[in-house]
């Protein structure tokens, strides 16, 4: 029975009950959007995403971890916290699971996260270490969430705003923030389901270590002597320009910018990848992108010197986010 410990998205532990494994993950972080309900959804989507990265589409149970700030007034707490809990719960229900426990503490700052657990048979998960030379790399959500969230906060900070207002309008920033927020709250469940259909050779999700950090993580554990080369970077519209305007402070085009609840990075057979992307778009209405290749290598990942930046969406539609 396969076994995964620390280092990849979820731990996989063979159980003493015949043929079953426990797949489990935990995650928590600080609020990054100003809507508590959406924050709850993002936190839940982020936790469960690590199961989806393993090709596990059914979650048996979730726990919620919540730290409530001592600095909140009673009124703030009574408004904000129930909304956050409801967002988490609603997202869990969207994922076909439920929250049956957890822990709440008082803390200097708000923290939100949880635990996702599944017991499954070995055909229900996809080990992440089977990439072969000739595979391609697909990404299922655009990059740039950290840049979008920060740019939005800078609308209130004149010295910061002055640095980026030459490349973006206030409206651009608000729209990017909305896009980031809804992207982060979207589940990777469909992508996970389609990994089985299109014979994925392994995946990870792109979160706090940025695209390159997670690509390197995935490359490092491969069975074969392969390397990942990334050529294309799909980025939330205008965020590449913002990143450049602030002196590359986020390292977005180098793959260092942290993402929250990002897409799955999936190694797929070359002949299956386009169909995988098309299928996600058909089922969910969201784009995916072939962003790189698997070649012979030393189990590392790199982004080419001048990657092609794909603005997402390519053109604005009045009244629509994507």
FIKE-683354 format. One record per residue (C-alpha): chain; y, x, z; residue number from 1; residue in one letter. Coordinates in steps of 0.1 Angstrom, whole numbers. Layout:
BEGIN
<A, <Y, X, Z>, NUM, A>
...
END
This chain:
BEGIN
<A, <0, 0, 0>, 1, X>
<A, <34, 14, -9>, 2, X>
<A, <57, 23, 21>, 3, X>
<A, <95, 29, 20>, 4, X>
<A, <114, 41, 51>, 5, X>
<A, <150, 50, 56>, 6, X>
<A, <171, 59, 25>, 7, X>
<A, <165, 31, 0>, 8, X>
<A, <178, -4, 0>, 9, X>
<A, <151, -20, 22>, 10, X>
<A, <122, -8, 42>, 11, X>
<A, <88, -18, 30>, 12, X>
<A, <62, -18, 57>, 13, X>
<A, <25, -27, 50>, 14, X>
<A, <14, -52, 77>, 15, X>
<A, <-20, -53, 95>, 16, X>
<A, <-26, -87, 78>, 17, X>
<A, <-44, -81, 45>, 18, X>
<A, <-22, -73, 15>, 19, X>
<A, <11, -83, 30>, 20, X>
<A, <42, -62, 35>, 21, X>
<A, <74, -67, 55>, 22, X>
<A, <105, -61, 35>, 23, X>
<A, <136, -59, 57>, 24, X>
<A, <172, -48, 55>, 25, X>
<A, <204, -49, 76>, 26, X>
<A, <241, -44, 69>, 27, X>
<A, <275, -50, 85>, 28, X>
<A, <311, -41, 78>, 29, X>
<A, <347, -51, 84>, 30, X>
<A, <365, -80, 68>, 31, X>
<A, <381, -70, 35>, 32, X>
<A, <394, -104, 22>, 33, X>
<A, <419, -127, 39>, 34, X>
<A, <398, -159, 35>, 35, X>
<A, <373, -161, 64>, 36, X>
<A, <350, -185, 46>, 37, X>
<A, <347, -162, 16>, 38, X>
<A, <343, -132, 39>, 39, X>
<A, <312, -149, 55>, 40, X>
<A, <298, -155, 20>, 41, X>
<A, <304, -119, 9>, 42, X>
<A, <288, -106, 41>, 43, X>
<A, <257, -126, 35>, 44, X>
<A, <255, -118, -2>, 45, X>
<A, <258, -81, 7>, 46, X>
<A, <230, -82, 33>, 47, X>
<A, <206, -101, 10>, 48, X>
<A, <214, -79, -20>, 49, X>
<A, <192, -51, -6>, 50, X>
<A, <162, -74, -9>, 51, X>
<A, <172, -83, -45>, 52, X>
<A, <174, -46, -54>, 53, X>
<A, <137, -44, -45>, 54, X>
<A, <129, -73, -69>, 55, X>
<A, <123, -96, -39>, 56, X>
<A, <138, -130, -48>, 57, X>
<A, <127, -150, -17>, 58, X>
<A, <141, -144, 17>, 59, X>
<A, <122, -158, 47>, 60, X>
<A, <148, -154, 74>, 61, X>
<A, <183, -142, 80>, 62, X>
<A, <200, -132, 112>, 63, X>
<A, <238, -130, 115>, 64, X>
<A, <256, -102, 133>, 65, X>
<A, <291, -110, 144>, 66, X>
<A, <317, -91, 165>, 67, X>
<A, <348, -111, 174>, 68, X>
<A, <380, -92, 181>, 69, X>
<A, <394, -93, 216>, 70, X>
<A, <428, -91, 200>, 71, X>
<A, <425, -126, 185>, 72, X>
<A, <442, -155, 202>, 73, X>
<A, <420, -184, 212>, 74, X>
<A, <435, -204, 183>, 75, X>
<A, <429, -177, 158>, 76, X>
<A, <393, -173, 170>, 77, X>
<A, <386, -210, 169>, 78, X>
<A, <398, -213, 133>, 79, X>
<A, <386, -181, 118>, 80, X>
<A, <351, -176, 133>, 81, X>
<A, <336, -210, 125>, 82, X>
<A, <348, -206, 89>, 83, X>
<A, <332, -171, 87>, 84, X>
<A, <299, -185, 101>, 85, X>
<A, <300, -214, 77>, 86, X>
<A, <305, -191, 47>, 87, X>
<A, <275, -170, 58>, 88, X>
<A, <254, -200, 63>, 89, X>
<A, <263, -216, 30>, 90, X>
<A, <256, -184, 11>, 91, X>
<A, <222, -181, 28>, 92, X>
<A, <214, -217, 17>, 93, X>
<A, <225, -208, -19>, 94, X>
<A, <199, -181, -16>, 95, X>
<A, <172, -206, -6>, 96, X>
<A, <170, -193, 30>, 97, X>
<A, <185, -200, 64>, 98, X>
<A, <201, -183, 94>, 99, X>
<A, <179, -186, 125>, 100, X>
<A, <194, -163, 150>, 101, X>
<A, <215, -132, 154>, 102, X>
<A, <239, -118, 179>, 103, X>
<A, <276, -122, 187>, 104, X>
<A, <297, -98, 208>, 105, X>
<A, <333, -91, 216>, 106, X>
<A, <348, -60, 201>, 107, X>
<A, <381, -44, 194>, 108, X>
<A, <378, -54, 157>, 109, X>
<A, <360, -81, 137>, 110, X>
<A, <326, -70, 122>, 111, X>
<A, <303, -92, 102>, 112, X>
<A, <268, -87, 88>, 113, X>
<A, <232, -95, 93>, 114, X>
<A, <195, -89, 87>, 115, X>
<A, <174, -103, 59>, 116, X>
<A, <136, -104, 62>, 117, X>
<A, <107, -113, 39>, 118, X>
<A, <70, -111, 42>, 119, X>
<A, <55, -107, 7>, 120, X>
<A, <26, -96, -15>, 121, X>
<A, <28, -64, -34>, 122, X>
<A, <34, -82, -67>, 123, X>
<A, <66, -97, -53>, 124, X>
<A, <85, -64, -50>, 125, X>
<A, <93, -37, -75>, 126, X>
<A, <91, -1, -63>, 127, X>
<A, <123, 17, -72>, 128, X>
<A, <107, 50, -83>, 129, X>
<A, <92, 44, -118>, 130, X>
<A, <120, 52, -142>, 131, X>
<A, <109, 71, -173>, 132, X>
<A, <127, 91, -200>, 133, X>
<A, <141, 67, -226>, 134, X>
<A, <149, 39, -201>, 135, X>
<A, <184, 26, -200>, 136, X>
<A, <206, 18, -170>, 137, X>
<A, <220, -17, -166>, 138, X>
<A, <248, -28, -142>, 139, X>
<A, <251, -65, -133>, 140, X>
<A, <286, -67, -118>, 141, X>
<A, <319, -49, -127>, 142, X>
<A, <332, -20, -106>, 143, X>
<A, <367, -19, -89>, 144, X>
<A, <363, -42, -59>, 145, X>
<A, <378, -16, -35>, 146, X>
<A, <408, -9, -58>, 147, X>
<A, <414, -47, -63>, 148, X>
<A, <414, -54, -25>, 149, X>
<A, <437, -25, -17>, 150, X>
<A, <461, -33, -46>, 151, X>
<A, <463, -69, -32>, 152, X>
<A, <472, -55, 3>, 153, X>
<A, <499, -33, -13>, 154, X>
<A, <518, -63, -25>, 155, X>
<A, <531, -63, 11>, 156, X>
<A, <538, -26, 13>, 157, X>
<A, <569, -16, -9>, 158, X>
<A, <562, 21, -9>, 159, X>
<A, <526, 16, -22>, 160, X>
<A, <535, -12, -45>, 161, X>
<A, <562, 9, -62>, 162, X>
<A, <535, 34, -72>, 163, X>
<A, <514, 9, -91>, 164, X>
<A, <539, -18, -103>, 165, X>
<A, <545, 2, -135>, 166, X>
<A, <510, -4, -146>, 167, X>
<A, <503, -39, -132>, 168, X>
<A, <521, -71, -125>, 169, X>
<A, <518, -91, -93>, 170, X>
<A, <499, -117, -112>, 171, X>
<A, <474, -90, -125>, 172, X>
<A, <468, -79, -89>, 173, X>
<A, <463, -114, -76>, 174, X>
<A, <439, -122, -104>, 175, X>
<A, <419, -89, -99>, 176, X>
<A, <416, -97, -62>, 177, X>
<A, <403, -132, -70>, 178, X>
<A, <378, -117, -94>, 179, X>
<A, <367, -91, -69>, 180, X>
<A, <363, -118, -41>, 181, X>
<A, <341, -141, -62>, 182, X>
<A, <321, -112, -77>, 183, X>
<A, <314, -99, -42>, 184, X>
<A, <303, -134, -30>, 185, X>
<A, <279, -139, -60>, 186, X>
<A, <242, -134, -53>, 187, X>
<A, <222, -108, -72>, 188, X>
<A, <192, -132, -71>, 189, X>
<A, <190, -140, -108>, 190, X>
<A, <192, -104, -118>, 191, X>
<A, <164, -97, -93>, 192, X>
<A, <143, -125, -108>, 193, X>
<A, <148, -111, -143>, 194, X>
<A, <138, -76, -132>, 195, X>
<A, <102, -90, -131>, 196, X>
<A, <105, -107, -165>, 197, X>
<A, <118, -76, -182>, 198, X>
<A, <96, -50, -165>, 199, X>
<A, <123, -31, -146>, 200, X>
<A, <112, 4, -134>, 201, X>
<A, <134, 4, -103>, 202, X>
<A, <168, -6, -91>, 203, X>
<A, <194, -2, -63>, 204, X>
<A, <226, -21, -55>, 205, X>
<A, <260, -6, -58>, 206, X>
<A, <278, -7, -25>, 207, X>
<A, <295, 17, -1>, 208, X>
<A, <286, 50, -18>, 209, X>
<A, <301, 40, -51>, 210, X>
<A, <283, 39, -84>, 211, X>
<A, <275, 76, -85>, 212, X>
<A, <263, 78, -49>, 213, X>
<A, <238, 50, -54>, 214, X>
<A, <227, 63, -89>, 215, X>
<A, <220, 97, -72>, 216, X>
<A, <201, 80, -44>, 217, X>
<A, <179, 62, -70>, 218, X>
<A, <175, 93, -91>, 219, X>
<A, <164, 114, -61>, 220, X>
<A, <134, 93, -53>, 221, X>
<A, <119, 90, -88>, 222, X>
<A, <83, 100, -94>, 223, X>
<A, <91, 115, -128>, 224, X>
<A, <114, 145, -135>, 225, X>
<A, <143, 124, -148>, 226, X>
<A, <181, 124, -146>, 227, X>
<A, <205, 95, -150>, 228, X>
<A, <235, 99, -173>, 229, X>
<A, <262, 72, -172>, 230, X>
<A, <285, 67, -202>, 231, X>
<A, <302, 33, -197>, 232, X>
<A, <321, 20, -167>, 233, X>
<A, <327, -18, -166>, 234, X>
<A, <358, -23, -144>, 235, X>
<A, <377, -54, -132>, 236, X>
<A, <406, -57, -156>, 237, X>
<A, <436, -34, -149>, 238, X>
<A, <419, -16, -120>, 239, X>
<A, <412, 16, -139>, 240, X>
<A, <450, 18, -145>, 241, X>
<A, <458, 12, -109>, 242, X>
<A, <433, 38, -98>, 243, X>
<A, <450, 64, -121>, 244, X>
<A, <485, 54, -110>, 245, X>
<A, <477, 62, -74>, 246, X>
<A, <467, 97, -83>, 247, X>
<A, <430, 88, -85>, 248, X>
<A, <429, 82, -48>, 249, X>
<A, <397, 60, -51>, 250, X>
<A, <378, 82, -76>, 251, X>
<A, <369, 50, -95>, 252, X>
<A, <362, 67, -129>, 253, X>
<A, <343, 95, -111>, 254, X>
<A, <320, 69, -96>, 255, X>
<A, <331, 76, -60>, 256, X>
<A, <350, 44, -53>, 257, X>
<A, <332, 23, -26>, 258, X>
<A, <321, -11, -38>, 259, X>
<A, <312, -41, -16>, 260, X>
<A, <284, -64, -25>, 261, X>
<A, <283, -49, -60>, 262, X>
<A, <258, -54, -88>, 263, X>
<A, <223, -42, -93>, 264, X>
<A, <219, -9, -111>, 265, X>
<A, <185, -13, -129>, 266, X>
<A, <164, 11, -149>, 267, X>
<A, <149, -9, -177>, 268, X>
<A, <128, -1, -208>, 269, X>
<A, <152, 4, -237>, 270, X>
<A, <138, -24, -258>, 271, X>
<A, <141, -49, -229>, 272, X>
<A, <176, -42, -217>, 273, X>
<A, <197, -62, -242>, 274, X>
<A, <174, -92, -236>, 275, X>
<A, <179, -88, -198>, 276, X>
<A, <217, -88, -202>, 277, X>
<A, <216, -118, -226>, 278, X>
<A, <193, -137, -202>, 279, X>
<A, <216, -132, -172>, 280, X>
<A, <246, -144, -193>, 281, X>
<A, <227, -175, -204>, 282, X>
<A, <215, -184, -169>, 283, X>
<A, <247, -175, -149>, 284, X>
<A, <275, -171, -174>, 285, X>
<A, <282, -135, -163>, 286, X>
<A, <281, -104, -183>, 287, X>
<A, <259, -73, -176>, 288, X>
<A, <263, -40, -193>, 289, X>
<A, <241, -11, -204>, 290, X>
<A, <259, 18, -188>, 291, X>
<A, <237, 48, -192>, 292, X>
<A, <204, 64, -200>, 293, X>
<A, <174, 81, -183>, 294, X>
<A, <167, 115, -197>, 295, X>
<A, <146, 145, -186>, 296, X>
<A, <162, 160, -156>, 297, X>
<A, <162, 171, -120>, 298, X>
<A, <164, 138, -102>, 299, X>
<A, <202, 137, -101>, 300, X>
<A, <228, 114, -117>, 301, X>
<A, <261, 122, -134>, 302, X>
<A, <289, 104, -152>, 303, X>
<A, <300, 120, -185>, 304, X>
<A, <335, 136, -186>, 305, X>
<A, <353, 108, -204>, 306, X>
<A, <333, 76, -198>, 307, X>
<A, <342, 45, -218>, 308, X>
<A, <360, 21, -195>, 309, X>
<A, <351, -15, -203>, 310, X>
<A, <378, -39, -191>, 311, X>
<A, <363, -71, -175>, 312, X>
<A, <370, -96, -188>, 313, X>
<A, <380, -81, -222>, 314, X>
<A, <407, -107, -227>, 315, X>
<A, <424, -131, -204>, 316, X>
<A, <417, -168, -208>, 317, X>
<A, <444, -192, -194>, 318, X>
<A, <432, -207, -161>, 319, X>
<A, <399, -189, -161>, 320, X>
<A, <389, -159, -140>, 321, X>
<A, <363, -145, -164>, 322, X>
END
